[in-house]
């Protein structure tokens, strides 16, 4: 990721909206994402990362 986070896209976990910049309070947003499309798929990305990390943790146990 590059650039100023205040000028990137965020996914609002309360509303499901994509926002540009610091619109919502930090606890309500996930990101930053470089494109609106990436932010629109934030939940899918989070689920995929979570599953990958869980597999890695299980492999390390």
Buried (B, 14 or more C-beta within 10 A) or exposed (E): EEEEEEEBBBBBBEEEBBBEEBEBEEEBBBBBBEEEEBBBBBEEBEEEEEEEEEEEEEEEE
